[in-house]
C-alpha cells in the first residue's frame, strides 16, 4: 500500500536517499581500507536502508489507511472518506491484491453514500485464482450493493457465487467461511424483506445491537424496517426508521429512513 499515499512514498524514498548518502560516505571514509571493506559496508548499508524504507513506508500507509477507514466505519461520514480515499486505488498496481482490496474499501464508501451503481463499478474484478478471500470479498460486496439498489437478479447471481465460495473454504479457511456465511445469511433476509419471504427477525435484532461494525448494524436495521413496512407493521417500521435516523450518521441510511418516514406521514 506504500504507493497509495504520498506520505508513505515520501517516507520510503527519504530513507532510501539517506541510506544512499550514508553508503557514499562509507566509501569516502573507508578509502584507506582494502576495496572489499567499503564494498561490503556499502552493500550492507543499502540492504538495511531498503528494508527500513519498506517497513517505514508500510507503517505509514497502514496508519493512513486505518485513519481514513475510520471516517467511514467509525464516524459514518462517507463523503469525507471518499474525498480522502478516492485516489488511492488508482495509485496501486492494477490487479494487485492491494489494489483489489483498496477498490473494495472505496466501493464501500460509495455504497454508504447510496451510490450503488458507482460502488459496483468501482469494485475491481480480477483473476482470483486460488485466493478465495479476494473472491469472497468481491462477491460479498457485489451482493450487498445489488441489494442496496434493489436489483434482485444481480444480487441472487452474486449470492450464488458467494455460497460456492463458502463451500470451497468451509474446511480450508474456517474463519473466512464463517464470516461470509454470516453475510449471506443477512442477504437472504434482505431478499426476503424485498419479496415478502423469510426474514430472521430475532437474529437481525441481535445484529443491530451486537454487530462489531456500525455499517452492519445499519444494514440489519434497514432489512428489519423493510420487512416491517412490507407487513404493514408501522409501529415496528418507525422504530427502525428512528434507529437508522439517529445512528446513521452521514450515510444514506439516515436519509433513506427519513424519506420512508416522510412518505408514510403524508
PLY file of the C-alpha trace (Angstrom):
ply
format ascii 1.0
element vertex 266
property float x
property float y
property float z
element edge 265
property int vertex1
property int vertex2
end_header
0.00 0.00 0.00
3.05 2.30 0.04
2.20 3.65 -3.41
-1.29 4.65 -2.31
-0.33 7.62 -0.14
2.12 10.45 -0.76
3.22 10.39 2.88
4.26 6.71 2.72
6.02 7.27 -0.62
7.88 10.23 0.90
8.94 8.17 3.91
10.10 5.32 1.65
12.20 7.48 -0.68
13.58 9.61 2.16
15.00 6.53 3.88
16.41 5.21 0.59
18.05 8.59 -0.10
19.53 8.70 3.39
20.90 5.16 3.10
22.41 6.05 -0.30
24.08 9.09 1.21
25.50 7.02 4.05
26.79 4.45 1.54
28.65 7.22 -0.29
30.12 8.48 2.99
31.31 4.97 3.74
33.31 4.99 0.50
34.82 8.35 1.41
35.70 7.43 4.99
36.91 3.89 4.20
39.01 4.70 1.13
42.19 3.81 3.03
40.95 0.26 3.63
41.14 -2.63 1.17
38.47 -2.29 -1.56
36.31 -5.15 -0.24
35.71 -3.28 3.06
33.75 -0.31 1.62
32.03 -2.65 -0.85
30.70 -4.90 1.92
29.88 -1.98 4.23
28.04 -0.07 1.48
26.12 -3.16 0.36
25.08 -3.83 3.95
24.02 -0.20 4.41
21.92 -0.25 1.23
20.27 -3.53 2.24
19.43 -2.15 5.68
18.16 1.06 4.10
15.91 -0.81 1.67
14.37 -2.95 4.42
13.93 0.07 6.70
12.32 2.07 3.87
9.80 -0.70 3.21
8.99 -1.15 6.89
8.54 2.57 7.49
6.55 3.04 4.28
4.23 0.19 5.19
3.76 1.53 8.73
2.84 4.97 7.40
0.47 3.58 4.75
-1.17 1.23 7.27
-1.72 4.12 9.69
-3.25 6.32 6.99
-5.39 3.51 5.63
-6.80 2.83 9.12
-7.35 6.54 9.76
-9.27 7.06 6.53
-11.35 3.92 7.03
-12.28 5.35 10.42
-14.02 8.20 8.62
-16.35 5.64 7.06
-16.77 2.97 9.71
-16.46 4.98 12.93
-17.54 8.50 12.01
-20.02 7.26 9.37
-19.03 10.07 7.02
-18.79 8.57 3.52
-18.33 11.95 1.84
-15.22 12.72 3.89
-13.93 9.20 3.31
-14.42 9.39 -0.46
-12.66 12.75 -0.57
-9.66 11.37 1.33
-9.52 7.89 -0.22
-10.79 8.39 -3.75
-7.39 8.46 -5.45
-5.78 5.59 -3.53
-6.76 2.54 -5.67
-5.62 4.28 -8.85
-2.11 4.69 -7.45
-1.68 0.97 -6.76
-0.54 -1.69 -9.19
-3.56 -2.71 -11.33
-4.79 -6.19 -10.47
-2.62 -6.46 -7.37
-4.10 -7.72 -4.13
-3.71 -4.31 -2.51
-5.46 -2.63 -5.44
-8.40 -5.04 -5.27
-8.78 -4.53 -1.52
-8.46 -0.74 -1.75
-11.08 -0.70 -4.51
-13.42 -2.66 -2.24
-12.88 -0.12 0.54
-13.65 2.73 -1.85
-16.73 0.93 -3.15
-18.00 0.59 0.43
-17.75 4.36 0.69
-19.91 4.89 -2.38
-22.41 2.32 -1.11
-22.62 4.05 2.27
-23.39 7.25 0.36
-26.19 5.44 -1.50
-24.34 5.43 -4.86
-24.73 1.72 -5.54
-24.13 1.80 -9.29
-20.85 3.60 -8.75
-19.93 1.20 -5.95
-20.45 -1.76 -8.29
-18.39 -0.04 -11.00
-15.51 0.68 -8.60
-15.21 -2.93 -7.43
-12.12 -4.43 -9.02
-12.74 -7.87 -10.55
-9.54 -9.83 -11.05
-8.29 -13.32 -11.72
-8.83 -14.62 -8.20
-7.00 -17.88 -8.82
-6.64 -19.67 -5.51
-7.23 -16.51 -3.45
-10.64 -17.35 -2.04
-10.54 -14.37 0.33
-10.47 -11.93 -2.60
-13.19 -13.89 -4.36
-15.33 -13.83 -1.23
-14.73 -10.11 -0.72
-15.75 -9.31 -4.30
-18.98 -11.31 -4.35
-19.87 -10.35 -0.78
-19.72 -6.67 -1.70
-21.41 -7.18 -5.05
-24.33 -8.92 -3.30
-24.73 -6.04 -0.84
-24.60 -3.32 -3.48
-27.07 -5.08 -5.77
-29.48 -5.47 -2.86
-28.97 -1.84 -1.89
-30.18 -0.70 -5.30
-32.94 -3.33 -5.37
-31.51 -5.39 -8.26
-32.62 -8.83 -7.13
-31.41 -10.62 -10.25
-27.84 -9.34 -9.86
-27.98 -9.95 -6.10
-29.06 -13.57 -6.46
-26.34 -14.23 -9.05
-23.66 -12.78 -6.77
-25.07 -14.60 -3.75
-24.86 -17.86 -5.69
-21.12 -17.42 -6.24
-20.74 -16.28 -2.63
-22.36 -19.52 -1.47
-19.97 -21.51 -3.68
-17.02 -19.70 -2.09
-18.32 -20.54 1.38
-18.42 -24.23 0.49
-14.96 -24.07 -1.10
-13.46 -22.67 2.10
-15.53 -24.49 4.70
-12.67 -26.86 5.62
-9.65 -24.95 4.32
-10.35 -21.48 5.79
-12.97 -21.83 8.50
-12.88 -18.22 9.69
-13.39 -16.88 6.17
-16.20 -19.33 5.51
-17.99 -18.40 8.74
-17.61 -14.69 8.11
-19.01 -14.96 4.59
-21.79 -17.23 5.83
-22.92 -14.52 8.25
-23.09 -12.03 5.38
-25.01 -14.45 3.17
-27.47 -15.06 5.98
-28.11 -11.32 6.17
-28.52 -11.03 2.39
-31.06 -13.86 2.32
-33.14 -11.99 4.86
-32.66 -8.84 2.79
-34.10 -10.64 -0.23
-36.96 -11.84 1.97
-37.72 -8.30 3.09
-37.99 -7.19 -0.55
-40.09 -10.13 -1.73
-42.28 -10.96 1.25
-40.17 -14.02 2.06
-38.46 -15.26 5.21
-36.64 -12.80 7.43
-34.66 -13.86 10.52
-36.04 -11.14 12.76
-34.57 -12.23 16.07
-31.08 -12.71 14.63
-31.24 -9.36 12.83
-32.31 -7.59 16.00
-29.26 -9.09 17.71
-27.11 -7.75 14.87
-28.40 -4.20 15.36
-27.14 -4.37 18.94
-24.06 -6.59 18.75
-22.52 -6.46 15.27
-18.90 -5.28 15.57
-19.25 -2.88 12.62
-21.63 0.06 12.61
-22.47 -0.33 8.93
-23.52 -3.94 9.52
-25.86 -2.78 12.30
-27.39 -0.28 9.91
-27.78 -2.94 7.20
-29.63 -5.19 9.63
-31.90 -2.34 10.76
-32.73 -1.45 7.16
-33.77 -5.05 6.48
-35.97 -5.07 9.58
-37.52 -1.74 8.56
-38.27 -3.02 5.06
-39.76 -6.23 6.43
-41.95 -4.36 8.91
-43.17 -1.95 6.23
-43.92 -4.86 3.90
-46.07 -6.42 6.61
-47.63 -3.00 7.33
-46.39 -3.16 10.90
-45.90 0.60 11.01
-45.04 0.76 14.69
-42.07 -1.57 14.15
-41.12 0.17 10.90
-40.99 3.52 12.69
-38.83 2.03 15.43
-36.21 1.01 12.86
-36.54 4.21 10.86
-35.85 6.13 14.05
-32.85 3.90 14.80
-31.44 4.48 11.31
-32.06 8.20 11.51
-30.35 8.51 14.89
-27.48 6.08 14.29
-26.95 6.53 10.56
-24.52 9.44 10.81
-24.00 10.97 7.36
-24.69 7.74 5.48
-27.59 7.14 3.12
-29.27 5.02 5.81
-30.32 8.18 7.63
-31.68 9.90 4.52
-33.38 6.66 3.42
-35.11 6.27 6.82
-36.15 9.92 6.91
-37.59 9.58 3.41
-39.59 6.48 4.39
-40.99 8.25 7.44
-41.93 11.34 5.45
-43.66 9.29 2.78
-45.65 7.41 5.42
-46.82 10.58 7.17
-48.03 12.39 4.04
0 1
1 2
2 3
3 4
4 5
5 6
6 7
7 8
8 9
9 10
10 11
11 12
12 13
13 14
14 15
15 16
16 17
17 18
18 19
19 20
20 21
21 22
22 23
23 24
24 25
25 26
26 27
27 28
28 29
29 30
30 31
31 32
32 33
33 34
34 35
35 36
36 37
37 38
38 39
39 40
40 41
41 42
42 43
43 44
44 45
45 46
46 47
47 48
48 49
49 50
50 51
51 52
52 53
53 54
54 55
55 56
56 57
57 58
58 59
59 60
60 61
61 62
62 63
63 64
64 65
65 66
66 67
67 68
68 69
69 70
70 71
71 72
72 73
73 74
74 75
75 76
76 77
77 78
78 79
79 80
80 81
81 82
82 83
83 84
84 85
85 86
86 87
87 88
88 89
89 90
90 91
91 92
92 93
93 94
94 95
95 96
96 97
97 98
98 99
99 100
100 101
101 102
102 103
103 104
104 105
105 106
106 107
107 108
108 109
109 110
110 111
111 112
112 113
113 114
114 115
115 116
116 117
117 118
118 119
119 120
120 121
121 122
122 123
123 124
124 125
125 126
126 127
127 128
128 129
129 130
130 131
131 132
132 133
133 134
134 135
135 136
136 137
137 138
138 139
139 140
140 141
141 142
142 143
143 144
144 145
145 146
146 147
147 148
148 149
149 150
150 151
151 152
152 153
153 154
154 155
155 156
156 157
157 158
158 159
159 160
160 161
161 162
162 163
163 164
164 165
165 166
166 167
167 168
168 169
169 170
170 171
171 172
172 173
173 174
174 175
175 176
176 177
177 178
178 179
179 180
180 181
181 182
182 183
183 184
184 185
185 186
186 187
187 188
188 189
189 190
190 191
191 192
192 193
193 194
194 195
195 196
196 197
197 198
198 199
199 200
200 201
201 202
202 203
203 204
204 205
205 206
206 207
207 208
208 209
209 210
210 211
211 212
212 213
213 214
214 215
215 216
216 217
217 218
218 219
219 220
220 221
221 222
222 223
223 224
224 225
225 226
226 227
227 228
228 229
229 230
230 231
231 232
232 233
233 234
234 235
235 236
236 237
237 238
238 239
239 240
240 241
241 242
242 243
243 244
244 245
245 246
246 247
247 248
248 249
249 250
250 251
251 252
252 253
253 254
254 255
255 256
256 257
257 258
258 259
259 260
260 261
261 262
262 263
263 264
264 265
